[in-house]
């Protein structure tokens, strides 16, 4: 009896110890989980530095290039974490893609865009922000580019942390401007160029939002509000998909294939028109077959926009990889050239190994840290369905084409997020319009329903204000941070 009691107590003690160990494992897993992403990112940054040492070789400037490669990898990670959400957020928010599917598609097409069509030639300093000759010496230029790269990466990292999608292009521009002012004074800055960039803060989101709202108006008026929605969809969905195909064909020809061939705006529009008409003719029988058996309700229409939305997200990712990879590796390539030859006043060709760092960094950043911003853009600003997300994706392509035609500098981030805002605010306006119409039709009803007792706010104002504030301070914040970093680098290492 005594032995049985002792054995029972021993088993109870053992169970308690096992429970403690189990709880300890759970707690350790919970604590360490947030460190997995940064740990993998740190490994990638170190590998980028080792790759730079391998490809650049052992010279007196090899350590500078290694540090620059690490900064470039860090910037690429942040571009993937922040910028790619603009392409994938609407499709994920509309449930056309799962988070895993979106990340997989984005990684493939971002990398393809960066490696196939990205970074043909970039100017020595981002888009003529400052005059290279004002730097005086190659070492001053290198410190300035290092400061610009690190400040831009830190700012985008902070924006991602607070949940604000910002323009990585503007972050780099601000970093270059701040380092240039610190190195050579205010006279070194091209202020006409900076004024155009400042104008794009307003032009990009307003134009993107207007285009997205217009197409949502077309979809609602021509399809959703019709008595026979399926018949209306068979007529208009092929037209809309044809417009999308033509817009993306022009967009990719104009912006995404610069490394393969030079195409002017007129030629890109002709290519887009031909492809758009072809896709429209092909989609007529396909949409007719796909719509057979669908019920006459809005939920059925979502099926018809699913595949075009996935394709648009993939094409946006390809074009983004082709264009924005230079934000990560442009300053790095300039440092490599200045370190090799001492020349920092001519155009910079980006070496392939530098491009690989940018492409892989964007992919890793998206995989490790991208879901936060994807969820925010896709579902937390305003509720998206496939039709609304389609309008956002289409507005991104069309706005870039219109801006290129007008010669206006625009930000892809501002356009995409502006499109989400445009769709949300149009929904608010349309809801209030329908409420007023109902009041006119039934004037004796003082309270027609809960929608009449409150103003329908379908765009979250807190996110709206946070994002607008982040956009406004991106250039000055990156510039101030870059100037501080330049002074530190120059005083400690210069």
C-alpha positions in Angstrom: 0.0 0.0 0.0 2.8 2.4 0.9 4.7 1.5 -2.3 1.5 2.2 -4.3 1.1 5.6 -2.7 4.7 6.5 -3.3 4.5 5.4 -6.9 1.4 7.5 -7.4 3.1 10.6 -5.9 6.1 10.0 -8.0 3.9 9.8 -11.1 2.1 13.1 -10.1 5.5 14.8 -9.6 6.7 13.6 -13.0 3.5 14.8 -14.7 3.9 18.2 -13.1 7.6 18.4 -14.3 6.6 17.3 -17.8 3.9 20.0 -17.8 6.4 22.6 -16.7 8.8 21.5 -19.5 5.9 21.6 -22.0 4.9 25.1 -20.9 8.6 26.1 -21.2 8.8 24.8 -24.7 5.6 26.7 -25.7 6.9 29.9 -24.1 10.2 29.5 -25.8 8.5 28.9 -29.2 6.3 31.9 -28.6 9.2 34.2 -27.7 11.5 33.0 -30.5 8.9 33.1 -33.3 9.2 36.8 -33.8 13.0 36.4 -34.1 12.9 33.9 -36.9 12.2 36.5 -39.6 14.9 38.9 -38.5 17.3 36.0 -38.1 16.8 34.8 -41.6 17.1 38.4 -42.9 20.4 38.8 -41.0 21.7 35.6 -42.6 20.8 36.9 -46.1 22.5 40.3 -45.4 25.7 38.4 -44.3 25.5 36.2 -47.4 25.2 39.4 -49.6 28.3 40.8 -48.0 30.2 37.5 -48.6 29.0 37.4 -52.2 30.3 41.0 -52.7 33.7 39.9 -51.3 33.7 37.0 -53.7 32.7 38.9 -56.9 34.4 42.2 -56.2 37.7 40.7 -55.2 40.3 41.9 -52.7 41.2 45.6 -53.3 41.7 48.6 -51.0 38.0 49.4 -51.3 36.6 45.8 -50.9 35.5 46.5 -47.3 33.4 49.5 -48.5 31.8 47.4 -51.2 31.0 44.7 -48.7 29.3 47.1 -46.3 27.4 48.7 -49.3 26.2 45.2 -50.3 24.9 44.6 -46.8 23.1 48.0 -46.9 21.7 47.2 -50.4 20.4 43.8 -49.2 18.8 45.4 -46.2 17.1 48.0 -48.5 15.9 45.2 -50.8 14.4 43.3 -47.8 12.5 46.4 -46.9 11.2 47.0 -50.4 9.9 43.5 -50.4 8.2 44.0 -47.0 6.6 47.3 -47.9 6.3 47.9 -51.6 5.1 44.6 -52.9 1.9 44.8 -50.7 0.6 47.3 -53.3 0.5 44.6 -56.0 -0.7 41.7 -53.9 -2.9 43.4 -51.3 -6.0 43.9 -53.4 -6.0 40.3 -54.7 -5.6 38.9 -51.2 -8.2 41.2 -49.7 -10.6 40.2 -52.4 -10.0 36.5 -51.6 -8.9 35.9 -55.2 -5.5 34.7 -53.8 -4.5 33.1 -50.6 -1.6 34.7 -48.7 0.7 31.8 -49.6 -0.4 31.9 -53.3 0.2 35.7 -53.4 3.6 35.4 -51.9 4.6 32.6 -54.3 3.4 34.5 -57.4 5.0 37.7 -56.2 8.4 36.0 -55.6 8.5 34.5 -59.0 7.4 37.6 -61.0 9.3 40.1 -58.9 12.5 38.1 -59.4 11.8 37.6 -63.1 11.1 41.3 -63.6 14.3 42.3 -61.7 16.6 39.8 -63.4 15.1 39.9 -67.0 14.1 43.5 -67.4 15.4 45.4 -64.4 18.1 48.1 -64.0 19.4 48.6 -67.5 21.1 51.9 -66.7 20.6 54.2 -63.7 22.2 57.6 -63.3 25.0 58.0 -60.8 22.7 59.6 -58.3 19.0 58.8 -58.3 17.2 60.5 -61.2 19.3 63.6 -61.3 18.5 64.7 -57.7 22.0 66.3 -57.3 24.9 66.9 -59.6 27.6 64.2 -59.1 30.5 66.6 -59.8 29.5 68.6 -56.8 30.7 65.8 -54.6 34.3 66.6 -55.3 36.0 63.3 -54.6 35.1 59.6 -55.0 35.3 59.0 -51.3 32.8 61.7 -50.5 30.4 60.3 -53.2 30.7 56.8 -51.7 29.9 58.1 -48.2 26.9 59.9 -49.6 25.6 56.8 -51.4 26.1 54.7 -48.3 24.2 57.3 -46.2 21.4 57.5 -48.7 21.0 53.7 -48.9 21.0 53.2 -45.2 18.7 56.1 -44.4 16.2 55.0 -47.0 16.2 51.4 -45.7 15.8 52.6 -42.1 12.8 54.8 -43.0 11.0 52.1 -45.0 11.7 49.7 -42.2 10.0 52.1 -39.7 7.1 52.7 -42.1 6.5 48.9 -42.4 6.7 48.6 -38.6 3.9 51.2 -38.1 1.9 49.8 -41.0 2.2 52.6 -43.6 2.9 51.7 -47.2 5.4 54.4 -48.4 7.2 55.1 -51.7 10.6 53.4 -51.7 11.6 55.7 -54.6 10.8 58.8 -52.6 12.8 57.3 -49.7 15.9 56.9 -51.9 15.4 60.3 -53.4 15.2 61.8 -49.9 18.3 59.9 -48.8 20.2 61.1 -51.8 19.1 64.7 -51.4 20.0 64.8 -47.7 23.4 63.3 -48.2 24.0 65.6 -51.2 23.1 68.7 -49.1 25.4 67.5 -46.3 28.2 66.9 -48.7 28.0 69.8 -51.1 25.3 72.3 -49.8 21.9 73.2 -51.0 23.1 74.4 -54.4 24.0 70.8 -55.4 20.3 69.8 -55.4 18.2 70.0 -58.6 15.3 71.8 -57.1 13.1 71.7 -60.3 13.4 67.9 -60.1 12.5 67.9 -56.4 9.4 70.1 -57.1 8.2 67.6 -59.6 8.6 64.8 -57.1 6.7 66.9 -54.5 3.9 67.4 -57.0 3.7 63.6 -57.4 2.7 63.3 -53.8 -0.6 64.8 -54.9 -0.8 63.7 -58.5 -0.2 60.0 -57.9 -2.9 59.1 -55.3 -5.5 61.5 -56.8 -5.0 60.2 -60.3 -5.0 56.6 -59.2 -8.0 57.1 -57.0 -10.0 58.8 -59.8 -9.2 56.1 -62.3 -10.2 53.3 -59.8 -13.4 55.1 -58.8 -14.3 55.6 -62.5 -14.0 51.9 -63.3 -16.0 51.0 -60.2 -18.7 53.3 -61.4 -18.7 51.6 -64.8 -18.9 48.1 -63.2 -21.7 49.2 -60.8 -23.8 51.1 -63.3 -23.4 48.7 -66.2 -23.4 45.3 -64.4 -24.2 45.3 -60.7 -27.3 47.6 -60.8 -28.8 45.9 -63.9 -31.8 43.6 -63.6 -30.1 40.8 -65.5 -26.6 40.9 -64.0 -25.3 37.8 -65.9 -26.3 39.1 -69.3 -24.7 42.5 -68.5 -21.6 40.7 -67.3 -21.4 38.7 -70.6 -21.3 42.0 -72.5 -19.1 44.1 -70.3 -16.6 41.8 -68.6 -14.8 40.9 -71.9 -14.6 44.6 -72.6 -13.1 45.3 -69.1 -10.7 42.4 -69.4 -9.6 43.6 -72.8 -9.0 47.1 -71.4 -6.9 45.6 -68.6 -4.9 43.4 -71.0 -4.2 46.4 -73.3 -3.3 48.6 -70.4 -0.9 46.1 -68.9 0.6 45.4 -72.4 1.3 49.1 -72.8 2.6 49.3 -69.2 5.0 46.5 -69.6 6.2 47.6 -73.0 6.8 51.1 -71.7 8.2 50.4 -68.2 9.1 46.7 -67.9 11.1 45.9 -71.0 13.6 48.8 -71.1 16.5 46.4 -70.8 15.4 44.2 -73.7 14.3 46.9 -76.1 13.5 50.6 -76.1 9.8 51.3 -76.8 8.3 54.8 -77.0 4.9 55.8 -75.7 3.1 55.7 -79.1 4.4 52.3 -79.9 3.5 50.9 -76.5 0.0 52.2 -76.9 -0.3 50.6 -80.3 0.9 47.3 -78.8 -1.6 47.6 -76.0 -4.5 48.4 -78.4 -3.8 45.3 -80.5 -3.4 43.0 -77.5 -6.5 44.5 -75.9 -8.7 43.9 -78.9 -7.4 40.3 -79.2 -8.1 39.5 -75.6 -11.5 41.1 -75.8 -12.5 38.8 -78.7 -11.0 35.7 -76.9 -12.9 36.5 -73.7 -16.3 36.8 -75.2 -16.9 33.0 -75.6 -14.9 32.2 -72.4 -17.0 34.5 -70.2 -20.2 33.2 -71.8 -19.2 29.6 -70.9 -18.0 30.6 -67.5 -21.2 32.4 -66.7 -23.5 29.5 -67.6 -25.5 28.3 -64.6 -24.6 31.3 -62.4 -27.3 32.9 -60.3 -28.4 36.4 -61.0 -26.7 38.0 -57.9 -23.6 40.0 -57.1 -21.8 37.0 -55.5 -21.8 35.2 -58.9 -20.0 38.1 -60.5 -17.0 37.7 -58.3 -16.2 34.4 -60.1 -15.8 36.2 -63.5 -13.2 38.7 -62.1 -11.0 36.2 -60.2 -8.6 35.1 -62.9 -8.1 38.6 -64.4 -7.3 39.8 -60.9 -4.7 37.1 -60.3 -3.1 37.8 -63.7 -3.0 41.6 -63.0 -1.3 41.0 -59.7 1.4 38.9 -61.4 2.0 41.5 -64.1 2.2 44.3 -61.6 4.8 42.3 -59.7 6.9 41.8 -62.9 6.8 45.5 -63.7 7.5 46.4 -60.1 10.6 44.1 -60.0 11.8 45.6 -63.3 11.5 49.2 -62.1 11.9 49.4 -58.3 14.9 47.0 -57.9 17.0 50.0 -58.8 16.0 51.6 -55.6 17.9 48.9 -53.7 20.8 48.3 -56.0 21.2 51.6 -57.9 23.3 53.3 -55.1 25.1 50.0 -54.5 26.0 49.8 -58.2 27.2 53.4 -58.1 29.5 52.6 -55.1 30.9 49.5 -56.9 31.7 51.6 -60.0 33.3 54.4 -57.9 35.3 51.9 -55.9 36.6 50.1 -59.0 37.4 53.0 -61.3 37.1 56.1 -59.2 34.5 57.4 -61.8 31.3 58.7 -60.2 30.0 61.2 -62.8 28.9 58.8 -65.6 26.0 56.5 -66.0 26.1 53.3 -63.9 25.6 49.8 -65.3 24.4 47.4 -62.7 26.5 44.2 -62.5 24.5 41.0 -62.5 25.6 39.9 -59.0 24.3 43.2 -57.7 21.0 42.7 -59.4 20.8 39.2 -57.8 21.1 40.8 -54.4 18.2 43.1 -55.2 16.0 40.4 -56.6 16.5 37.9 -53.9 16.3 40.6 -51.2 12.9 41.7 -52.4 11.7 38.1 -52.5 13.0 37.3 -49.0 11.5 40.6 -47.6 8.1 39.8 -49.0 8.2 36.2 -47.7 9.4 37.2 -44.2 7.7 40.5 -43.5 5.2 41.2 -46.4 2.0 39.7 -45.0 1.5 42.6 -42.5 1.3 45.3 -45.2 -0.6 42.9 -47.6 -3.4 42.5 -45.1 -3.5 46.2 -44.4 -3.7 47.3 -48.0 -6.0 44.4 -48.9 -8.5 44.6 -46.2 -8.0 47.2 -43.5 -8.3 50.4 -45.5 -11.6 49.4 -47.1 -13.3 46.1 -47.8 -12.4 44.8 -51.2 -14.1 42.2 -53.4 -12.8 41.0 -56.9 -14.6 43.9 -58.7 -13.1 46.6 -56.5 -9.7 45.0 -56.5 -9.8 44.7 -60.2 -10.4 48.5 -60.4 -7.4 49.2 -58.2 -5.1 47.0 -60.3 -6.3 48.5 -63.6 -5.9 52.0 -62.3 -2.2 51.3 -61.5 -1.4 50.4 -65.1 -3.5 53.2 -66.7 -2.3 55.9 -64.3 1.4 55.2 -65.1 0.7 55.3 -68.8 -1.2 58.7 -68.5 1.5 60.1 -66.3 4.2 59.1 -68.8 2.2 60.7 -71.6 1.9 63.9 -69.5 5.5 63.8 -68.4 4.6 63.6 -64.7 6.7 61.8 -62.1 4.5 59.3 -60.2 4.9 56.8 -57.4 3.6 53.2 -58.0 2.9 53.0 -54.2 0.9 56.2 -54.1 -1.1 55.1 -57.2 -2.0 51.7 -55.9 -3.0 52.9 -52.4 -4.7 55.9 -53.9 -6.7 53.5 -56.0 -7.8 51.7 -52.8 -8.8 55.1 -51.3 -10.7 56.0 -54.5 -12.7 52.7 -54.4 -13.5 53.2 -50.7 -14.6 56.8 -51.0 -16.6 56.1 -54.1 -18.4 53.4 -52.1 -19.2 56.0 -49.4 -20.5 58.4 -52.0 -22.6 55.8 -53.7 -24.1 54.5 -50.5 -25.1 58.0 -49.5 -26.5 58.7 -52.9 -28.7 55.6 -52.7 -29.9 56.6 -49.2 -30.9 60.0 -50.5 -32.8 58.4 -53.4 -34.6 56.2 -51.0 -35.6 59.1 -48.9 -37.1 60.9 -51.9 -39.0 57.8 -52.9 -40.4 57.2 -49.4 -40.6 60.6 -47.8 -43.0 59.6 -45.0 -40.4 57.2 -43.5 -38.4 59.2 -41.0 -36.1 56.3 -40.2 -35.8 54.0 -43.2 -33.1 51.8 -41.5 -29.8 51.8 -39.7 -27.9 53.1 -42.7 -29.9 56.4 -42.4 -29.0 56.8 -38.8 -25.3 57.1 -39.4 -23.0 58.2 -42.1 -21.5 55.2 -43.8 -17.7 55.5 -43.4 -16.3 52.7 -45.5 -12.7 54.0 -45.4 -10.9 53.7 -42.1 -9.9 57.2 -41.3 -7.1 56.2 -38.9 -5.3 54.3 -41.7 -6.0 57.1 -44.1 -4.4 59.8 -41.9 -1.4 57.6 -41.0 -0.6 56.8 -44.6 -1.0 60.4 -45.8 1.2 61.7 -43.0 3.9 59.0 -43.8 3.8 60.1 -47.5 4.3 63.8 -46.6 7.3 63.3 -44.4 9.0 60.5 -46.3 11.4 62.7 -48.3 12.3 65.2 -45.5 12.6 62.4 -42.9 14.8 60.3 -45.2 16.8 63.4 -46.1 17.4 64.4 -42.4 18.4 60.8 -41.5 20.7 60.6 -44.4 22.5 63.9 -43.6 23.1 62.7 -40.0 24.4 59.3 -41.2 26.7 61.1 -43.8 28.2 63.3 -41.1 28.8 60.3 -38.9 30.4 58.2 -41.7 32.5 61.1 -42.9 33.8 62.1 -39.5 34.5 58.5 -38.3 35.8 56.9 -41.6 36.5 59.8 -43.9 
